[in-house]
Amino acid sequence: MKTNVKSVKFNFIMNFILTVSNFLFPLITFPYVSRILLPDGTGKVAFAISVVSYFSIFASLGVATYGVRACAQVRDNKDLLSKTVHELLLINVIATMIVYACFTLIVLTVPRFYIEKELFFATSIFILFTIIGIEWLYKGLEKYQYITIRTIIFKLIALILVFVFVKKKDDYIYFSIISVFAIVGSGLLNLFNARKLIKCHIYPNYEFKKHIKPMFFLFLTTLSIAIYTSIDEAILGLLSTSQQVGYYNAAMRVKGILFTLITSLGVVLLPRLSYYVENNMIGEFHSALKKSMNFIVVIAVPIVIFFMLFAKETILLLAGENYINAIIPLQIIVWALLLSAITNILGIQILLPLKRDKALLVSVLLAAIVDVVVNLILVPRLAAVGTAISVILAELTVLIVQLLILRKYIPILFKELQFVRIAIAIIMAVLVSWNVYQLWFFSSIITTFIMMGCIFFTIYFTLLLILRENFVVYMYNIIQHRIFRKVS
């Protein structure tokens, strides 16, 4: 069976549309919700989801990443694919039952959790739907058109539910349920639709053992990544206040939206890169990596600089004046975008397809240790600002370790990048936009933000085009070709 696989360009377009929906949902809901629930309410929800996400990691046992690779490698053989999905799903079901029992026991016995037991049990739906959603199957088969359409539908439903049910400060439990629904609510549809992709009959020779070791390493990797990306809110909630979690969560929401936008290409490339490696297509593998790194640097650098400069306007626009203390955490955290975007290439697009799971684990495990230690030292003194600093140091640790591990790939990834041209475009965009900001008066925050964004990014990309930067010229030629082809 030869799987009908779309091109990387098509998958990128689909994933970009999906990314835009992921961008728009919080962009529309968070300004509303943050003003209704205030920092205390949003902080409680963020704390609960942060805790529940760890139980979900134990239930999934690394399948979210391992499953993509495993399915991509056998996608041309329906029997092998079906057998693989059955094996991974059964392992997850057993793990989920054990994890749910532990979760219930902890919530009922730990006072800090028992106080908000309704909130924790509501958000625990995330554990179940993450498992039965088998998202990894659809990503492994590169079904991005299906994923995009389905996700947009469920996000639209969730968007309506937010405005219907979240009306006052005490409605944070409703918001937590809707937030979880928006993320994993399509799980049942995934499971039902899977019968079109795999065979549902029982096979006589299941091989669970062969999955355990690679899943275990990726589980430890996922757990380590979660520690230095998600445990911050849990530690902040335990050592500080719900308000501080709310401030930090506001900054992290901005970072999360932007990170999804920047790494949209990487999500698409993982199954394709795994396929290249499995079939010894090294030239194609290296070419895809070069384009991916060029995309990341050209897009991530201006985004980081812009949102650092206009962090105040961003927070006031998305969250309101009650979250003014989120400005400094955002100015710090936004630098993690560039670091994590590069490590996304090094880890997810190189180490994983090459099956260097142990090397990936070492890098993120060291980062997790750095993150926890720095959090414990800084949070009691600096609260949300200390947590933001810990994120940067953790991401920097991952980057340094992975660059050392992948030394031979550095020329492949960075040699063709035109850093001087990018730097010139950035400097000019900053000078012009900041001077306009100082000299002109705009009537509202939203007008200021939009105008500064238009000026900054127009100057940046126009200069890169004039300077003939490789990636921008490449994208310009593709767009121009498509327009002229449609006209003719």
N, C-alpha and C positions, 0 to 999 in steps of 0.2 A: 504493500500500500504506500503510494507516494502522497505525502501530505500536501495539501494545497496551501502553500506559504506565500504570503504577500511580500513585496519588496520592503527593504528597510525604510525607504522614503515613505511608502504608504503607511507602514506601521508608525513611523515617526509623526506623520500628520495626524493619525488616529490618536496617538498618545499625547500629542500637543493639544488636541481638542479636549482630551481627558484632563490634561494639566490645566487648561483654561477653566474647566468646570471645577476642578479642585481649588483653583485660585478664586473663582467667583463666589463659591458657596460661603467660605469664611469671610470673604470681603463684604458680602451682603449681610450675613447673619451676625458677625461679631460686633460691628458698630451698634447694632440693635441690642444684642444680648448683653454686651458689656455695660451698657447704660441701664439695663433693667436689673441685672443680677449684681452689679457692682463688683469690685475686686474680691470681696469675701465670697460671693456666690461662684464666680468663675474660678476662683482659687480652689474651692471645695471640689468642683467637678474635675479640674485638672489633676488634683491630688488623687482622687478616686480612680480616674482613668490611668494615671501613671502606675498605681499599685496593681490594678487589674491587668495591665499590659504585661507585667512580669509573670503572672500566672498563665497568661496566654502563651508566652514564650515557652514555658515548661510543658504546656499541653501540645504545642506544635512540634517540639523537638527538632527545630531547624528545618522543617519540611518546606517552609515558605521559600527558602532559597534552594535547598537541595532538590526539591520537587521540580523546579523550573529546569534545572540542569538535567535531571534524570529523565524527564519527559521529552526534552529537546533531543536527547541522544537516541531515543528509540521511537521518535515520532513517525518514522516511515514503516513501522511494523505494528499493526493494530493490536495483535495478540500480546506482544511484549509491552506495549503501552498500557493496555488494559490491566495486565497482570501487575505492572509497576504501580499503577494508581490504586488498585485493590490493596496491595501490600502497605503502601504508605498511609492510606486512609485508615486501615485497621489498626496500625501502630498508633496513629493519632487518636483514634476513638478510645483505646485503652488508656492512653496517657491522660486524656481529657477527663475521664471518669475519676481517676486518682487525684488529679489536680483539683477538680471541683469539690471533692470531699475535703481536701486540705484547706481550700479557700473558705468553705463554709465553717470549718472548725476555727480558723484564725479570726474570721469576722465576728464570730459569736463569743470569742474568749479574750480578744485584745480590746481594751477599753477605747483606745483612739479610733478604732474601726467600728466598734459596736455602736458608738454614738451616732454614726451615720450609716447604720446597717442597711437601711432602705436604699441609700445612694449606691453603696457597694454592690448589693445584690442586683440592682438595676443595671449597673455598668458591667456586671459579670456576663451579661449576654454576649459581650465581645469575645469571650473565651470560646463559647460554643460555635458561634457563627464564623469565627476565624478558621476553625477546623473544618467544618462541613462545607465551607464555601469553595474549597479546592481551587483557589485562585491560581495556584502554581501550575495546574494542568493547562489552563487557558493561556497563561504566559509562556509556558513551555512550547505550546503549539502555535504561539504568536497570533492568537485570536484577538487582536487589539480592536478590531471593529466591533466585535461583540462586547468586549469589556467596556469600551467607550460608551456605546449606546445604552447599555444596561446601567452603568454607573450614573450617567447623566439623569436617567429617569428616576432612580432612587434618590439622588441628591435634590431633584426638583420636589419630590414628595416630602423629603425632610425639610426643605426650605419652607414649604407651606405649613408644615407641622410646627416649626419654630414660632412663626407669627400667630398661629392659632392658640398654642398652649403655653407659651412663655409670656406671661403678662405682668408678673410681679416678682419681687426679690426671692420669694420662697419657692419659685418654680424651677429651681436649679436641678431637681431630680428629673423633671420632664425634659430639660435641656440635655441632661446626661444620656437619657434613653434615646433621644432624637439624634444626638451626636454619634452614638454607637450605631444606630440604624443607618445613618448616612454613610458610615464607613463599611459596614459588613452586612447590611440588610439584604443585599442581593445573593447571599450565600445559598438560600434555599433554591433560588432560580438556577444558580450554578450547578447545584447537585442534580436537579431535575433535567437540565439541558445536557449534562454529561453523558447521558445514555446515547446521544447522537455521536459522541466522540470515541467512546470506549464500549467494549462488550461487557455485559452485566452478569454473564454466567460464571460459575465458580471454576477456578482452575485447580488441577490436582497437585501441582508442584510449586506452591508459593515459597519464595525465598526471602524471608524476613531478615535473616541474619546479615545478608550482604549490605543492607541499608543502614544497619545500626551504627557501624563505625563512622561512615561519612556524615550521617545525620547527627551523631553525637558531637563531632568536631564543629559542625555548622551550628548546632544548638549552643555550644559554648561560645562560639563566635557571635551569634545573635544575642545571647545573654550579655556578653561583654559590651557589644555595641549599645544595647539597651541601657546598660549601667551608665555609660558615659554620655548617653543622649537623653535618657528618660528618668533616671533615678534622681536627677537634680531636683525635680519637683517634689519627689517623695522626701528627700533629705531636707529640702527647704521647708516643706510642710511640717516635718517633725521637729526641726530646730528653730523655726521662726513662726510666722503667722500666716493665716489664709490670705491676708491682704498682700503679703510679699509674694506668695505663690501666684496671686492674681496679676501682679505687676510683671513678674517673670514670664508668666504664661502669655501675656499680651505681646511681649517681645518675641517669644518663641513662636507664636502664631504667625507673625510677620516673617520670621526666618523660615518657618515651615512652608509657607506659601511660595516664597522665593526659591527655596531649595527644590521643591517639586518642579518648578518651572525650569530651573537650570539643569537638573538631572533627567529631564524627560527623554533625552536621547539614550542615556545609559540604560534605562529600564528596557527599552526596545532592543538594545544591542546584546544583552546577556544571553538569551537563547541562541541568537545568531552566532555570537562568538564561540559559544560552547559547541555549536555545530561545526564551525570552521576548525576548531582544535581537534574534535573527534575524527574529522575527515582529512586532517593534515593539510589544510588550506592556509598555510602560514602567510603567504602574500596578502590574501584577503584579510586575515586576522590583523596584520600590522597596519594595513591601509585604513581599516575601520577604527583602530585605536588612534591613529594620527588625527583623523577627522573629529573624533570624539573629544580629544584634548584641545584641539583648536577651537571647537565650539564652546567648550567649558570656559576657557580663558577669555575669549572675546566677549562672551555674555556675562560671566560671573564678575569680572573685575569692575565694569561700570556700575553694575547693580549694587555691589558692596559699597563703592564710593558714594553713590547717590543716596542710598538709605542711611549711611553714616552722617552725611551732611544734613539731610532733611529728616532726621529721626523724630524731631519734635512734631513736625507737621504730620508725619506718618502715624504717630501715636494719637495725637489729637483727632485726626480724621477717623481712625479705625476704632479707637476705644473711648476717647473723650477725656475731659480734664481730670476725672477721678484717677486716671492712670498716668499722670505726669511723671511719677517715679519710675516708669518703665522706659523712659528715654535713654538714660545711661546704659542700662542692661542691653537695650537694642543696639546702641552704638558699638558695644563690645561684641555682642553675639553675631552681628552681621558679618564680621570677619570670618566666622566659622563657615560661612557659605562657600568661600573660595577654597578653604582648606578641605572641607568635607566633599566638595565637588571633585577635587583632584583625587582624593583618596577613594572616592566612588569609582573612578576609572582604575586606579591601581588595584583596589581590592575586588570589586564586583566584576570589572571587565577584563582583568588580567589573571589575578590569583585564582578566582573561582573557576573560570573556563579551563585553566591549566591544572586544576585539581590540587592547587597548593593550599589546601584547607588549613594545615598546621601553621603555615606562615601567616595566613590571614588571622588565625586565632591569636598568635603571639602578639601581633600589632594591636589588636583591639583589646586584648587582655591587659597589656601594659597601659593602654589609654584608660581603661576602666579603673585601674589602681590609682593612676594619677588623678582622675576625676574625683573619686571618693575621698582620697586624702586631702586634696585641695578644698573640696566642699566642707569637710569636717573642720578644716582650719579657718576658712574664710567666712562661711555662712553665719556663725555666731556674731561676727564683727560687722560684716558688710551686707548680710542678707542677700537680696536678689542680685546685687552687683557682684558679690563673691561667687555666686553660682554661675553667672555669666563668664567670669574669668576662668573658672574651672572648665567650662566647655571649650574655650579657646586652647587651653593648655592640653586638654585631652586630644583634641583634633590635631594639634601640632605634633603630639607624640605619635599618633597613627601615621601622619605624613612622613615623619623622619624615619620611622622603622620600615615602612613600606618602600620608601625610596632606597634604603640600604639593601633590602631584600631583592628589589627589582632594578639593580644598578644597570644591568645591560639593556634595559628598556628605556632608560633616560634619553639616549640619543634619538630613539624612534619616536618618543612622545614629544620632546621639546625642541628638537633641532630645527624644525621648520617654522616654529612660532616666531613672529616678527614683533618682539617685545618693544623695540624702540618706537615703532609706528603706533602700537597700542598705547604706550606711555604718552606720546605727543597728543593723541586724540583725547585721552583722559584729562591731561593737564588743561587743554583748551576748553573742554566741556565744563570743568570745575570753575575755571576763571570766569568764563562768560556767565554761567548760570548763577554763581554766587554773587557776582557784581549786579546782575539784574535783580536778584533777590534783595540786595541791600538798598538799591536805588528806587525800585518800584514798589508801590503799595497795591496789594490785591485785597479785594473786599471780603474774601472768605478763605478758610483753610483749604477747602477742596479746589478752589480756583488757583491758589498758590501752588498746591501739590501738582496739579495737572500741568500748569504752565511751566514749572521748574522741570518736571519730567520731560515735557515736549522739547524744551530748549536743550537740556542736558543730553538726551539720547539722540536728538537730531544732529547736534554738532558732532557727537562722538562717532556715529555711524557714517555721517557724511564725510568727515575727515578720513576715516579708515578707507572709504571708497576712493577718495581723491588720492590717498597715499598708496592705493592698490594693495591693501592687506589681503592676503590669500583667501581666507575664509569668507570675508565679506564680499569679495569679488566673485567667488564661487557661488555664493547664495544669490547675489545680484544677477548673475548670468542665468541661473536656473529659473528665477522669477521672471526675468525678461523673456526667456525662451518660451515659458508657459503662456505668458500674456500674448506674445506675437503669434504663437501657434493657435490660440483661441480666436484671435482677430482674423487670421488668414483662413 
